[in-house]
Amino acid sequence: MGKVAAQLKVMPQSPDVDLEELKERLEEALPEGAKIQGFETDDVAFGLVALLPTVIVPDEAGGTEAVEESFADVDDVESVSVESVGRI
């Protein structure tokens, strides 16, 4: 079974959210078998910055769904979406 790299877009609830703390909470929320390869940022508008974590997950049924659900439950996260997915 292979692995998949997915870049997700995590929108914080406001520009006041501490992105370093949010990164830590996202890493703690990861389901078993998933890991974050790194983070990028995307300036959205009016001081709002989205996090773009690249997550490595096993290539199983459901793909990134468990990670998306885990991230959505983290405090200060407004929304989570998949930007890109590819096999590694």
C-alpha positions as CSV (number, residue, x, y, z in Angstrom):
1,M,0.0,0.0,0.0
2,G,1.4,3.4,-0.9
3,K,1.1,6.9,0.5
4,V,-0.5,10.0,-0.6
5,A,0.6,13.6,-0.1
6,A,-2.2,16.1,0.2
7,Q,-2.0,19.9,0.6
8,L,-4.9,21.2,2.6
9,K,-6.0,24.8,3.1
10,V,-6.8,25.6,6.8
11,M,-8.6,28.9,7.3
12,P,-8.3,30.4,10.8
13,Q,-11.4,32.0,12.3
14,S,-9.8,35.5,12.3
15,P,-6.5,37.3,11.6
16,D,-5.9,37.4,15.3
17,V,-5.3,33.6,15.6
18,D,-1.7,32.8,16.5
19,L,-0.5,30.6,13.5
20,E,2.3,29.0,15.4
21,E,-0.1,27.8,18.1
22,L,-2.6,26.7,15.4
23,K,0.2,24.6,13.7
24,E,0.9,22.8,17.0
25,R,-2.8,22.1,17.6
26,L,-3.1,20.7,14.0
27,E,-0.1,18.4,14.5
28,E,-1.6,17.1,17.8
29,A,-5.0,16.5,16.1
30,L,-3.6,14.2,13.3
31,P,-5.1,10.8,13.1
32,E,-2.9,7.7,13.5
33,G,-0.7,7.0,10.4
34,A,-0.8,10.6,9.2
35,K,2.0,13.2,9.5
36,I,2.6,16.8,8.4
37,Q,5.5,17.2,6.0
38,G,5.6,21.0,6.3
39,F,3.6,24.2,6.2
40,E,3.2,27.0,3.8
41,T,1.1,30.1,4.2
42,D,-1.3,32.0,1.9
43,D,-2.2,35.6,2.4
44,V,-5.9,35.7,1.8
45,A,-7.1,39.2,2.5
46,F,-7.3,41.9,5.2
47,G,-4.5,40.3,7.3
48,L,-6.0,36.8,7.2
49,V,-3.4,34.1,6.5
50,A,-4.4,30.5,5.6
51,L,-2.1,27.6,6.6
52,L,-1.3,25.1,3.8
53,P,0.0,21.9,5.5
54,T,1.2,19.1,3.4
55,V,0.0,15.9,5.0
56,I,1.2,12.4,4.2
57,V,-1.5,9.7,4.7
58,P,-1.7,6.0,3.8
59,D,-3.4,5.3,0.5
60,E,-6.6,3.8,1.9
61,A,-10.3,4.2,1.4
62,G,-11.4,7.7,2.6
63,G,-8.0,9.3,1.7
64,T,-7.7,12.6,3.5
65,E,-11.2,12.6,5.0
66,A,-10.0,11.6,8.5
67,V,-7.4,14.4,8.5
68,E,-9.9,17.0,7.2
69,E,-12.4,16.0,10.0
70,S,-9.7,16.2,12.7
71,F,-8.5,19.6,11.5
72,A,-12.0,20.9,11.3
73,D,-12.5,20.1,15.0
74,V,-9.4,22.1,16.1
75,D,-10.2,25.4,18.0
76,D,-9.8,28.5,15.8
77,V,-10.3,26.7,12.5
78,E,-13.0,28.1,10.3
79,S,-12.7,25.7,7.4
80,V,-10.6,23.0,5.8
81,S,-10.3,22.1,2.1
82,V,-8.1,20.0,-0.1
83,E,-6.0,22.0,-2.5
84,S,-4.1,19.1,-4.2
85,V,-3.5,15.3,-3.8
86,G,-0.8,13.1,-5.3
87,R,0.9,9.8,-4.8
88,I,4.4,9.6,-3.5
